[in-house]
Amino acid sequence: MPIWPGARAGGDSCLVVDSDPQGSLTISLGFDPDELGGHTLYEGMVLRPEHPQHHDLEPFGGQPGGVSVVPANLDLKAAELDLNAQYQREFALRRRLKPLQANYEWIR
């Protein structure tokens, strides 16, 4: 059971990360994953900063006390193969979320 709806109801700001290549969480929050291409979890987490299509993670939505989402789409399906060659790949998401931590009470 997700905890973010309760945290959001309490007025806390929440960041949720959609790690589903089908973008289910992104869709449930009212965003079209295909329209967000280029600004998804894949570009922010998997692509190295020197890659021309890399973007820092850009949460969408989220007014004060609301929920923001790092969206996902089908590009994320390639993440496992693309991360395979990266050093400490198991910490890739943690590294990319670190700059966003101060903006949210909850990150899930």
C-alpha positions, 0 to 999 in steps of 0.5 A: 500500500503506498504511503504517499496519499496519506502524507499528501493528505497531511500537507507534506510535499511528496515526490514519487518516482515511477519506475514502471516502463508502462508509466502507470503511476505517471498516467494515474497522476494525469500525465501522458508518458509519451508527451514527457519523452526526454524528461523521464526517469530514463534520461535523468537516471540512466543517461550519463551527464555528458550524453546529449539527451541527459536531463537532471530529474525533473519532477512534474506537478506538485504544488505546495503540499502536493505530489510531484512525479518523476515520470517513466515511459517505455524508454525505461525498459532499456535501463537494465542493459544501459546501466549494466556498464555503469560503476555502482549502478545500484546507486544510480537512482540515489545519486540522481535524487540527492539534489531533490531531497531538500524539496520534499518531506517524502520521496517514494 
